[in-house]
Every structure is written in C-alpha cells, then in structure tokens.
C-alpha cells in the first residue's frame, strides 16, 4: 500500500504540524490565508498502517486505507485519516484511535493509526422496556469476529407479556462503512395474550436485512422475513373467532422501511420530527398467507418560543389488505391492535376495535392521532419531570364481512347502510380520551403516570378511566 508520487517541500514535518494545527482550528487564527494555503498543499501518502493490539484482516485494511492513499492535499490526508480512525472505533474494532503523520524517506508522508484494544466480549443483564411491557434480559455480545467489524449478539428475555424470547443477530458492515450494514437474525418468542385474548402466540423467524443511513436522520431498510406462527393454548372461554384462528401459519414476506428522525431525544423530545413508513408484501415466495401491509407514523415536537412548554403532535395509520380474494380473511398474527398508554391513552391495552366475546381480534385498518402539551412544574428544578396534558383519538376495524366490508342488511325496514356510510362512520366516530399526568425522562425510557377520561367509546371498546402507569420508548 504505497504511492509513488513525490512531495517537494523543505520541511515536511514542520509543514505538516502547522497544517494540521490550522486544520483543527478551522482556519482561524493569526495565519490569515497561509493556513488555507498549507491545507491545500499537495502531498503524497507513501504508506498507511494500523499499530496496536488490533485485529484487522488484510482485505478490510485495503478498503479502509484506499481513500487515505488517494488523498492529494494535507486537508484530504487529515480528513480521510480521521474518518478511517472513526470507522475503527464505531465498528468496535479499536478504541482511543490516534492519527499520527510523519515524514517518509521518499519525501512523502506516512499515516499511522495508533490504537488501543477494544473489548471484544460483553455480557450484560438488565431490565428492558418496550411499549406496555417490562422485560428482564441477559445478553452476550462479540465484536469484530472475523477482523472486519462483524458483530454477533444473543439475547434471552422474559417479560410481563412475553413469556420467553430469544434473539440472535449477526451484523457486518458493507465494505468499511458502519452506516451501511447487512444483518442476519433468528428469533423465537412466546407471547401470553391474556387477559385481552384467551390464547398464546408462538413465533419463530429467520430474516436477512440491508440497512443504510444516507444522510443525518435518514435510514432505509430492506428485509426478507420467514416466520412460523402458532396460535395455541386456547382458554376454556375462547371465542369462536379465536378457535377458528388457532393453528399454524407460515409467512414469507419482503418489507421496506423508511425512517427520518431528527428529534433531540427518542423518549421525551423537545424539538424535531419523526417520520416512518413501512410497506410489506407476503406470499411472493411461498407461505400460506398473502397480503399487502402498510403503516405510517408522523410525530412533531416544538418548543413554544423560549419557554419550557412543548407541543407534541402525532399521527399513525395502517392498512392490511388480504390478497386471497374477497372471501379471504387476514390472520390474527398479522393484524393491527390499538389501545393502551403508548397508543391511545384512556383505554386498556388492545382495548379498541373488534372483539368476539372477551377476545380482542385486531383489525385490518386503523388510525390514531394525539396532541400533548408538556409543561414545567412549580418547585421542580429538573427538566426531566414535566406536567402533561393530552388528547388522543383512534379507530380500528376489519376489512371483511365483520367490518367495513360487511354485506348491507336492513331487517327493520329502514335505510340500508352501505360502504360509504361505514367508511364515514369509521373516520367521523373515533374513540376519544383526554387526560392529565406526569412525564419523566429517564436515559433510555419514558415513564408516564396519567389520569384519563374516555369521552367516546364503541360498544366493543374497553375504556379505562382513572390512573394509568406505563413505561415505553415510543408514545403517540
């Protein structure tokens, strides 16, 4: 890895020192235009190397140093060397990487990355939180498996709703870019759906994904998923709908997800926007379920002037369209569910939408909107705890003869309700709740204590007036 170009300068080491100091200082200082001249001075990189207790395979180093060896000015050498050092740290291959430039015998410059050994093995235990669920977990992680920034991780969890869960992932950068990765994943989970539905759900899946972050806040992901699901362990009081859903289904799907997120916090943001859209098609490569599914989410956060008052608005929506013909019905494992502190507050978890007896059976189309006002509290000096005024609304329905596409009937002699009337009712008569509460921002989780008052509820809904306590990451 060398360059044959020559460098003509009376003192390479002196010039490099001045140029690097000027580059680090952003071109300011008393040097005036000379700093810019030094940064733009042409130079050749003879050799680039990594030194320290670091394992990097030769092919990876060749790609890592290609931009460094191709640099033609001092500014380019410094910039590309810093970027190479940053990649080693982000990929977990080294820590405390320092860049050293010195004069080469041939008149050019040598680049050395001085590294300290990074931890390759990690084991942690802890309590993780998801939407409406707390989980205890143990996880093991191994970094830089084959000398190219690969990472393997295995996690076993038990939670309040998830009886047991295993997740194993293997990720590797594409080339040397830590912002572009491929991932292989194997997972198994046993979900206890009680008390909102008298069954358990077991899922086992294998997936492969390509993920790329193109610009700050923008992310694209393409995933292929093969998943074996089972609805099992029905309770004695299970509804006819649930009994008809029991058994095994196999899903083979392709999913694309686009995300834009420039919020200053993922838990209690004070500014920024989150936009996320997912499209999934199942049945193209086998499996016994065929559907097209789309989901979108938008969240905005804005501070009111220079005050500590924050206005947050959110909207979510989704559509699941069965591709097995007009008589086909979607699978319970693929449907949307709505209700709970992280979606529509003031209702039980999965407490909005179609129900057969005591079983929540989900829906094929939904929407949810919300508005929140976060306020400072008197006598509270920390900004991690705020008051919370909120209003939420949402609706969930099936797209078959039990829902919006039901066959019009008129047994009373009145006007028949058609599809247009059903759609109008769906959008104009959502379930609504308002309330007040407290929001606490912890480093990785948002904690809410809310007192809600349901204002509008359908006969199949399960409103929940009074106090609700929840932990989560993503809230409406």
C-alpha positions, 0 to 999 in steps of 0.5 A: 500500500504505497504511492509513488508520487513525490512531495517537494517541500523543505520541511515536511514535518514542520509543514505538516504540524502547522497544517494540521494545527490550522486544520483543527482550528478551522482556519482561524487564527493569526495565519490569515490565508497561509493556513488555507494555503498549507491545507491545500498543499499537495502531498503524497501518502507513501504508506498507511498502517494500523499499530496496536493490539488490533485485529484487522484482516488484510482485505478490510485494511485495503478498503479502509486505507484506499481513500487515505492513499488517494488523498492529494492535499494535507486537508484530504490526508487529515480528513480521510485519516480521521474518518478511517480512525472513526470507522475503527472505533464505531465498528468496535474494532479499536478504541482511543484511535490516534492519527499520527503523520510523519515524514517518509524517506521518499519525501512523502508522508506516512499515516499511522493509526495508533490504537488501543484494544477494544473489548471484544466480549460483553455480557450484560443483564438488565431490565428492558422496556418496550411499549406496555411491557417490562422485560428482564434480559441477559445478553452476550455480545462479540465484536469484530469476529472475523477482523472486519467489524462483524458483530454477533449478539444473543439475547434471552428475555422474559417479560410481563407479556412475553413469556420467553424470547430469544434473539440472535443477530449477526451484523457486518458492515458493507465494505468499511462503512458502519452506516451501511450494514447487512444483518442476519437474525433468528428469533423465537418468542412466546407471547401470553395474550391474556387477559385481552385474548384467551390464547398464546402466540408462538413465533419463530423467524429467520430474516436477512436485512440491508440497512443504510443511513444516507444522510443525518436522520435518514435510514432505509431498510430492506428485509426478507422475513420467514416466520412460523406462527402458532396460535395455541393454548386456547382458554376454556372461554375462547371465542369462536373467532379465536378457535377458528384462528388457532393453528399454524401459519407460515409467512414469507414476506419482503418489507421496506422501511423508511425512517427520518428522525431528527428529534433531540431525544427518542423518549421525551423530545423537545424539538424535531420530527419523526417520520416512518413508513413501512410497506410489506408484501407476503406470499411472493415466495411461498407461505400460506398467507398473502397480503399487502401491509402498510403503516405510517407514523408522523410525530412533531415536537416544538418548543413554544418560543423560549419557554419550557412548554412543548407541543407534541403532535402525532399521527399513525395509520395502517392498512392490511389488505388480504390478497386471497380474494374477497372471501379471504380473511387476514390472520390474527398474527398479522393484524393491527391492535390499538389501545393502551398508554403508548397508543391511545391513552384512556383505554386498556391495552388492545382495548379498541376495535373488534372483539368476539366475546372477551377476545380482542381480534385486531383489525385490518385498518386503523388510525390514531392521532394525539396532541400533548402539551408538556409543561414545567412544574412549580418547585421542580428544578429538573427538566426531566419531570414535566406536567402533561396534558393530552388528547388522543383519538383512534379507530380500528376495524376489519376489512371483511364481512365483520367490518367495513366490508360487511354485506348491507342488511336492513331487517327493520325496514329502514335505510340500508347502510352501505360502504360509504356510510361505514367508511364515514362512520369509521373516520367521523366516530373515533374513540376519544380520551383526554387526560392529565399526568406526569412525564419523566425522562429517564436515559433510555425510557419514558415513564408516564403516570396519567389520569384519563377520561374516555369521552367516546367509546364503541360498544366493543371498546374497553375504556379505562378511566382513572390512573394509568402507569406505563413505561415505553420508548415510543408514545403517540 
